[in-house]
Each structure stands twice: as structure tokens, then as C-alpha cells.
């Protein structure tokens, strides 16, 4: 995969039947994690750790930071956070594919300097199975 522009990594939130891009994001990060299940025992070869194949819990986390724009997506994120609901999100990774599935907003922070703009940070945690569609 060739180098890509960071601005082309998009986070989109479901608004009914369509997905809208989360407004104002300047940085975004998507992380996949899989827990391991240690099954090491007294007879493990050379006392090396052994892991159980495919047994751990998988999860994805999304983090983003940007400028508060008071857009449709800002209002939607605030409402979802205060309601504590799980909503469908899409993460578009240029020339790689799209990850889609249920996420919950686990953190939503707003900040502002006296002589600067209002910014926000958000964190999302996966809340179910995710689908991947290659580009």
C-alpha cells in the first residue's frame, strides 16, 4: 500500500440509513486488539508459553481529535453519548477498505483556550462483531 493522506482516513456515524462523516477531525486512530489465553502447563516444551488458538476476545478502539464545528455529526455524537446507546460506525481506510459495526462512545471531551478554537476528543469501543470490506 502506497503512502496515504491522513485526512482520507474517515470516521462515519450512522444517521438513520446513511453514514455521515464526523466533522472537524484532525487526527484519527483505529486499533485492533486480541486478548490471548495462556494454556502453559508443567509439561510445556522448554517451559515456553503456549497460547490457545483463536480463544481470546477481539475488540477495536477508535480515537479522534478535532475542531468543534457544531455540525450535524457533533449533535448526533453528543446525543448518542448522553443516551449511552450503541450506534453503527464506519471507518474508511484509503486503499485498504472499510470497517463497519457497532461502537459505543466511551469518552467525549471538549476543550478550548482563551485565544483559540474549541476542540474535542472522542473514544469509541467496539460493541459487537465488525465487518471488513476490502477497497
Secondary structure, 3 states (H helix, E strand, C coil): CCCCCHHHCEEEEEECCEEEECCCEEEEEEEEEECCCECCCCCCHHHCCCECCCCCCEEEEEEEEEECCCCHHHHHHHHHHHHCCEEEEEEEECCCEEEEEEEEEEEEEEEECCCCCEEEEEEEEEEEEEEEEEC
